Amino acid sequence: MTAEPDPSVVSLYRPTGQAERDLVEASGWMAWPPRLPEQPIFYPVMNEWYATKIAREWNVPHAGVGYVMEFDVDAAYLERFDVQQVGGRDVLELWVPAEELEEFNAHIVGGIRQIARYDTVGD
């Protein structure tokens, strides 16, 4: 029997390279690292297939490995962010200003989970 989804949280996904994945692990799987100066937004994506596409088509060619991370965020908190449609109908992201990332991290429920790894050797 499958558990009912919890309406108080929204599951988000994030494609990452090795460096960001290692920083998430160093946080105890509880927080995303601060953005670099040239990264004004943090953009988790709204579905796993889009995160997988980015991990495989961008992270792997650029860094040799790509990961898909999944995490839940308090739904009421997320209402402050507009969902951005950045391509096709299902190409959806949240744009979190870099200066709000610490507060965003405080609303992660249950930690960050690595759900997939892709590399140049074989997926």
Buried (B, 14 or more C-beta within 10 A) or exposed (E): EEEEEEEEBBBBBBBBBBEBBEBBEEBEBEBBBBBEEEEEBBBBBBBBEBBBBBBBEEBBEEBEBBBBBBBBBBBEBBEEBEEBEEEEEEBBBBBBEBEEBEEBBEBBBEEBEBBBBBBEEEE
